[in-house]
Amino acid sequence: MTDGFLSEQNASEAGFTLVEMLVGLVLTSLLAVMLLGAIRYGLTIRERTALRATAFDKVVAVQDFLRNSLTLAYPRLIGEANGTGRLEFEGTPTSIRFVAPAMQSGGRGGRSNFTIAMNSSSPPALVVDIDDPRAATNGRKDVLLANVAGVAFSYLPKVASGEARWADRWDAGAALPAAIRVNVRFPPGDQRVWPELLIVLRIDVDVGCVLDDLTKRCRGR
């Protein structure tokens, strides 16, 4: 009798009461909620970091394009009706038009007309318009950066001595600027950052120009 009673008592003490099971379930649920929240927070941070890295890579790619094209801006001289000549270059505070090696020339020479400016879309974007004579179509327009608040071009003249000052407009005349500075502003709250971009032009002589003494123009232009 005694042995049977002790066995039943030990069996009852080895189990869990309903309260203990409820407490265990509540604690397990809390741990699961905390773990899920931590995982969700980690995924959110990872997604934001990836988006920020992608946006930065895009800005770097646009800067590389501007640097590569503007560095090789070519001082191609064209004649005017009054017998004078001017370079195919136009610089304003918000746009720039220049001639550079054709993107699809395949190493065979040729140059394209580039125009970089803000468009009138909503939201505005920084776009490039390329007139490539060797392309399949007569011209193409690509969006460099979407949702841009503003762009500012400034130009540094070549001076023999003294201090050169940046200008917000460039009248090409017979010379290109020594350097071009490009600043892009993003809307408030936009996490993109535009590092300072300073571009030094390499070419300052139109080697393809054979001056005609009579017309004062390059022959054939």
N, C-alpha and C positions, 0 to 999 in steps of 0.2 A: 504494500500500500504506500509505504513511504517512498519507495523508489519510483513508483508511477507518478506520485504527486510532484516530486522533484523534477522529473522529466518534463511534465507539462509546464511547470513554472519556468524552466530554462528555455523551453521552446517559445513561450510567450515573451520572454525578455530578449530573445535574439531577433525579433522582428522590429518593424518600424510602426510607430503610431501614425494616425492620419494627419495629425498636426506636423509631425516631422516630415512627412512626405510633401505636404503643402509648402512648408518652409524651403525644402530642397528644390521644389519646382520653381518657386519664386526666385530663389537665388540663381538657379540655372537660367531662367528667363532674363534676369537682369544682366548676367554675364554675356548672354547672347546678344542683347540689345547694345551693350557697350562695345562688344566686339564688332558688330555690324556697323555701328557709328564710326568706329575707328577706321574700318575698311573703307567706308564711304568717304570719309574725310581724306584719307590717303589717295583715293582715286580722284577726288576733286582737285587736290593739290597737284597731282600728276598731270591731270588734264590741263589745268591752268599753266603749268610750267611748259608743257608741250606746245600749247597755243602761243605762249610768249616767245618760245624759242623759234617757232615757225614764223611769227611776225618779224622777229629780229633778222632771221635768215633772208626774208623777203626784202627788208630794207637794205641789207648788205648787198644783195643781188642787184637791186636798183642802183645803188651807189657804184657798184662795179661797172654796170652798163654805162652810166653817165661818165665815169672816169675814162673808160676805154674809148668811148666815142668822142668825147670832147677833147681828150688829149691829142687825138689825131685830126682835129678840125683843120680843114685845108683852106688856105687863103686864095681861093680861086678868084681871079680877077675877071670881071665882065665889063663890057664897054657901055657907056651911056650915049644917048643921042647927041649930046653936046660935045662929044669927043673926049670926055673924061672917063675914068674908070673907077670902079668901086669893088670891094670884096663882097662875095656872097655870104654875108654874115650880118645878122640883125639881133641885137641884144636889148631887151627891155627888162623892167623890174620883175615881170611875171612870165616871160617867155623868152625863148632863144631859138634862133634859126641858123643853121650852119651846114657846111658840106663836109662829109667825112667818107672814108672808104666804105664801099658798098658791102652790106652784110652778106650778100649772096653772090659775091664776085668769084668765090672759089679760087682766090689768088690770081685772078686774071686781070686785076685792075678794075677801074671804074669807081665812081663815087655816087653817093646818095645824098639827097637833101633831107635833113632832119629838122623837125620842129617839135620842141618840147614845151608844153604849156598845160595850164589847168583847163579842163573842159567845163561845160555848163550843165552837166548831169546833176542829179540829186541822189546821194551826196556827191559833191565834186570829186574829181579824180585827176591825178597827174598822168598825162598821156603823151605818147610819142607818135608822131606822124612821119612815116618814112616813105619817100619817093625814090624807089630803087629801080633804075633803068633796066637792070638785068633780071628783076623778079618776074614771075609769071604774070602778076597783075601790076597795074601801073602804080599802085601805092598801097600801104597798109597802115593801120592805126592800132596800137596796142596800149592797154592800160598798164602803167608802171606801178602806181599805188592808188588804191581805192580809198574813199572816205578821207580826203585830205582837206585840212582847213586853209592852207595857203602855201605858196611857194615864192621864194625871193632869189633872184639872180643878181649878183654884183660882179663888177669887172675891174681888174687892176691894169692900168696902162704900163707900158714899158717906158722907163725914164733912164736917161744916162746918168743923172746925178740928182740929188735931192730926195725928198720923201714922196712916194707915190700914194695916192689916195684912191680908195675904192669908189666906183661910180655905179649908180643903179641903172645906167643906160649906156649903150655903146654904139657910137656912130662909126661904122667900120672904116670908112675912108680907104686908106691904103695899108692898114695894119690891123692885125688881130690883137686882142688884149693879151697881156703876159700871163694872166691867170683868171680863173672864173671861180666864184664861190657860190655854192648852192645850199640854201636852207629850206627845209620843208617843215611846216607846222601841222600838228595833228589836233583833232577836236579835243575839248576838255574831257578828261576821264579816259582818253585813249592811252594805253600803256606802251604804245610804240615810241621809240626814241630815235631821233635822227642825229647821228654823230656829225660833227663838223666836216664838211666836204670842201676841200680846196684842190682845184685842178689846174695844173700848169700845162699850157699848150706847148707842143714840141715843134710844130712846123710854122715857119714864118716867111717862107718864100714860095711863090707859085712857080715851080720849076717848069710847068707846062706852058707858061706864057712866053710867046715870042712877040715882042712889042712891034707894032706897025708905026713907024715914025710919022706917017701921014695922018692916020686916024687916031693915033694915041690909044689904040686898043690892042688886045691880044689878037693875033691873027686867027681868023676863023670864028671869032666870037662877036 
